[in-house]
Amino acid sequence: MENEKPDKIAKLIDEEKPEDIKKPKTKNRRHTAMVVVLFVFFIIFLLAEGILYIPFLPRNLSAYKSSTDEGTTFYIQPFGKVDKDSLDYIKEFLEKDSGRPVIILQSKKMPSLAWGRPLQADADFLLTLLASEKRYFNDSFRILGVTKSDIYSKDTDFVMGLASPEDKDLVISLYMIIPRNPDSSSIKNPSARDYNLYHKRIRKIFRHEIGHTCGLWHCPNPFCLMAFSNSVAQQDSASEYFCPICQVRLATQ
């Protein structure tokens, strides 16, 4: 009977050994799975931030290929007083970004009927006006209305830009994207940093709205250029390039 006790203890030890051996393997598998998950999230983050992208596709407007019924030229129609420096930068940017010619039209006074609210112009009215004048430009790719006045659309308090995917025209306000002091007053002597921020916002808002006219809708990726934003702060947090999904969609429209 005394010899049976050691045998039982030995048997119990032998039975527990496989479980003891499996425990480290389970931990290793969990650790590996965690590393894989973190790696996948890291890759998604890099794609979202635009650090990684599809190298053989442009991330800008040049990715879009015109259909046969579209012209080749951007026409910029200023409404009201728009400074020459801003118009020249928009022209230069669009030419480089899209590879298309850009023509700046003579500025027009903001129509009295456009003032649907005090100190705010109706962006939908301006889009309708641009669409009605499109017949005069047979080679137009897009007609872009540009103003320094504040604009709104239907029930919104303000918009920075508005596009018509059907008529393929757009209107953009520079009012909200001009760098300002903390008290919202205009900066009298803008620094190089202020100009860089202003130009970056121009690139974002023009790419975004032109993207709408090229078949892109708002993207659920908060870092994508096509993400919806209802404030300048939200726009500043987004990338100035299309995310990989929008990049592919733009190139295959």
Protein Blocks (a to p, Z undefined) as FASTA:
>chain_A
ZZmmmmmmmmmmmmmmmmmmmmmmmmmmmmmmmmmmmmmmmmmmmmmnomaccfkbcfbf
klpccdfkbcfbdcdddehjddfklmmmmmmmmmmmnopacdddddddddfklmmbghia
cfklmmmmmmmmmmmmmkbfbdcdddfbdcdehjafbdfbdcdfklopacddfklmpccd
fkopacfbacfklmmmmmmmmmmmmmmmmmmmnopacdfblkbmklccfbfklmmmpcfb
dcfklmmmmmmZZ
